[in-house]
């Protein structure tokens, strides 16, 4: 194997690892968002856990994470919670930083 082949293989492995960590961080962020939203919706215990799972599942409806933002914003609107889609997006960004840190720490 040449040096070039070894470098290429190394880049491929790093790309795969980065992609996996990104996926895990997004799923973690969505779970954290779901738990935050559940609290705002007055859900506790198993209901809060189930809601967070719904938020995680919402991410598979379409490409990107707008589907998650829209789900939470619609749920807030349906329950009369005065939190806008833009505020949900800000919270998603905050939680992404926390999720990345948690994934890197292995927690």
C-alpha positions, 0 to 999 in steps of 0.5 A, spaced: 500 500 500 502 506 498 503 512 502 497 515 498 493 509 499 494 510 506 492 517 506 486 516 502 484 510 507 485 515 513 481 520 510 475 515 509 475 513 516 475 520 519 469 522 514 466 515 516 467 517 524 465 524 523 459 522 519 457 517 525 458 522 530 454 528 527 448 523 526 449 521 534 449 528 536 443 530 532 439 524 535 442 527 542 440 534 540 433 532 538 432 528 544 434 533 549 429 538 545 424 533 546 425 533 553 425 541 553 419 541 549 415 536 553 417 540 560 414 546 556 408 542 554 407 540 561 409 532 560 412 528 565 415 521 566 414 516 561 409 521 557 416 526 556 420 520 554 415 518 549 414 525 546 422 526 546 422 519 542 417 522 537 421 528 536 427 524 534 423 520 529 420 526 526 427 528 524 427 522 519 421 525 515 425 529 510 432 532 509 435 537 514 432 538 521 426 543 519 421 537 520 424 537 527 423 544 528 416 544 525 413 538 529 415 542 536 413 549 533 406 545 531 405 542 538 407 548 542 401 552 537 396 546 538 397 547 546 397 554 546 405 555 548 407 561 546 414 559 543 415 561 536 419 556 531 424 561 531 425 560 538 425 553 537 431 554 532 435 558 537 434 552 542 436 547 537 442 550 536 444 551 543 442 544 545 446 542 539 453 544 542 451 540 548 449 534 544 456 534 541 460 535 547 456 529 550 457 525 544 465 526 544 465 525 552 461 518 550 456 520 555 
